[in-house]
Amino acid sequence: MASDEARQIVASIAALPEDPLPQTEPLRAICAADFYEIPTPQIEPLLGALVVRGKRHILAAATGDGKTTMVQHMLRAIVHGTDFAGFTGIGGDVRVLVVDLEQTVDDIQRLLRETELTTCTQIDYVHAPDGIDLNDEVEAGMLEAIIREGGYALVVLDPAYKMHSGDSNDEQDTMRLMRRLDGWRSKYGFALMIPMHCRKLPAGVRFTINEVFGSTTWVRGAETILGLQILGEGVSRLHFWKARSGGLPVRAHWDLTLHRD
């Protein structure tokens, strides 16, 4: 090795920080309550095991298969303390933020009437049908300020693909977005609900988690993933694809009925 090259390598090593590698910690330190600088999210059932404070939840369905309608009925159960599909909402003074990035005002009003939430003061709405870019510091800062001031137990961002201006299949772009959202739910202690689109399947093809549209980063860190599939007029099938915290019948499905009246 030439002496000049050797000197360059030695200089590079000398320029490294004194502690370039992560430090090991004993298990007892990791289990200590004050080990992490980021606070542990508050864990609290808002709708049984179906919606839990501090967790990331995904509800996936094809366009028009009822994602937003189902979420609205879940919100009704949460704020009123009533039943949804066998799960009981927490009720009380729980507060919810819905960031609607797709529905028209008429559709939002119709859903609020159907779920008897037109006079509810516990649910706040941000209506931005053109979408937002949460990888943009200014737009993200505006939404974070709303979340910080609201003291919400649940934040719904609907739908996923309109939360940023990038490609939903872009792994790095999606990873940055998920880090931001997961950081917020940890910092402010809310449950995060993200309705997502699935691919439309031909008849007879099995509906699986692999049909969720976009980068796998969307679903990889989620604690709960549900799939919703319309079977016919007023009849849907709810698939339980993932439930990291337990309490749900993973790999099973339930048939649901809905009547507009």
Residue pairs with C-beta under 8 A, 6 or more apart in sequence:
25 35
29 35
33 40
38 183
38 186
38 187
39 186
39 187
39 189
40 54
40 186
41 53
41 54
41 55
41 185
41 186
41 189
42 53
42 54
42 189
43 52
43 53
43 54
43 55
44 52
44 53
44 54
44 90
44 153
45 51
45 52
45 53
45 90
46 52
46 53
46 78
46 89
46 90
46 94
46 153
46 154
46 191
47 74
47 77
47 78
47 84
47 87
47 88
47 89
47 90
48 86
48 87
48 88
48 247
49 87
49 224
49 243
49 245
49 246
49 247
49 248
50 57
50 74
50 84
50 85
50 87
50 224
50 248
51 57
51 74
51 78
51 154
51 191
51 193
51 224
52 191
52 223
52 224
52 245
53 153
53 154
53 189
53 190
53 191
54 185
54 186
54 189
54 190
54 191
55 185
55 191
55 192
55 223
55 224
55 245
56 181
56 182
56 185
56 191
56 192
56 194
56 221
56 222
56 223
56 224
57 191
57 192
57 193
57 194
57 222
57 223
57 224
57 225
57 226
58 160
58 193
58 194
58 195
58 196
58 212
58 218
58 219
58 222
58 224
58 225
58 226
59 67
59 70
59 71
59 193
59 194
59 195
59 196
59 226
59 227
59 228
60 67
60 195
60 196
60 197
60 198
60 209
60 211
60 212
60 225
60 226
60 227
60 228
61 67
61 195
61 197
61 198
61 227
61 228
61 229
61 230
62 197
62 198
62 199
62 200
62 201
62 229
62 230
63 197
63 200
64 230
65 198
65 228
65 229
65 230
65 236
66 228
66 230
66 236
66 258
67 158
67 159
67 195
67 196
67 228
68 102
68 103
68 107
68 111
68 158
68 195
69 111
69 114
69 258
70 228
70 236
71 156
71 158
71 193
71 195
72 111
72 112
72 114
72 115
72 117
73 84
73 115
74 84
74 193
75 96
75 98
75 115
75 117
75 123
75 154
75 156
76 82
76 84
76 89
76 115
76 116
76 117
77 83
77 84
77 87
77 88
77 89
78 89
78 90
78 91
78 94
78 96
78 153
78 154
79 89
79 91
79 94
79 96
79 117
79 120
79 122
79 123
80 89
80 91
81 88
81 89
81 90
81 91
81 92
82 88
82 89
82 91
83 89
85 238
85 254
85 256
90 153
93 122
94 122
94 153
94 154
95 122
95 123
95 124
95 150
95 151
95 152
95 153
96 122
96 123
96 124
96 152
96 153
96 154
96 155
96 156
97 123
97 124
97 125
97 126
97 146
97 147
97 150
97 152
97 154
97 155
97 156
97 190
98 123
98 124
98 125
98 126
98 156
98 158
99 125
99 126
99 128
99 132
99 143
99 155
99 156
99 157
99 158
100 108
100 125
100 126
100 127
100 128
100 129
100 158
101 128
101 129
101 130
101 131
101 132
101 157
101 158
101 159
101 162
101 163
102 129
102 158
102 159
102 162
103 111
103 127
103 129
103 158
104 129
105 127
108 125
108 127
109 118
112 118
112 120
114 260
117 123
124 146
124 150
124 152
126 143
126 146
131 162
131 163
131 165
132 139
132 143
132 162
132 163
132 164
133 139
133 140
133 163
133 164
133 165
134 140
134 143
134 163
134 164
134 177
134 180
134 181
135 164
135 165
135 166
135 173
135 176
135 177
135 180
136 165
140 180
144 184
147 155
147 184
147 188
147 190
148 188
152 188
152 190
153 189
153 190
153 191
154 190
154 191
154 192
154 193
155 184
155 185
155 190
155 191
155 192
155 193
156 193
156 194
156 195
157 163
157 181
157 192
157 193
157 194
158 193
158 194
158 195
159 194
159 195
159 196
159 197
160 168
160 194
160 195
160 196
160 197
160 214
160 218
161 168
161 196
161 197
161 213
161 214
163 177
164 173
164 174
164 177
166 173
166 174
167 173
168 174
168 213
168 214
168 215
168 218
169 214
169 215
170 215
171 215
171 216
171 217
173 215
174 214
174 215
174 217
174 218
175 215
175 217
178 217
178 218
178 221
181 192
182 192
182 221
184 190
184 192
185 191
185 192
194 218
194 222
196 212
196 213
196 214
196 218
197 212
197 213
197 214
198 207
198 211
198 212
198 213
198 227
199 211
199 213
201 207
201 211
207 227
207 229
207 237
207 239
208 227
208 241
209 219
209 225
209 227
209 241
209 242
211 227
212 218
212 219
212 225
212 227
219 225
219 242
222 242
222 244
223 242
223 243
223 244
223 245
224 242
224 243
224 244
224 245
224 248
225 241
225 242
226 238
226 239
226 240
226 241
227 238
227 239
227 241
228 236
228 237
228 238
228 239
229 236
229 237
229 239
230 236
231 237
231 255
234 257
234 258
234 259
235 255
235 256
235 257
235 258
236 255
236 256
236 257
236 258
237 253
237 254
237 255
237 256
238 253
238 254
238 255
238 256
239 253
240 248
240 249
240 250
240 251
240 252
240 253
240 254
241 250
241 251
242 250
243 250
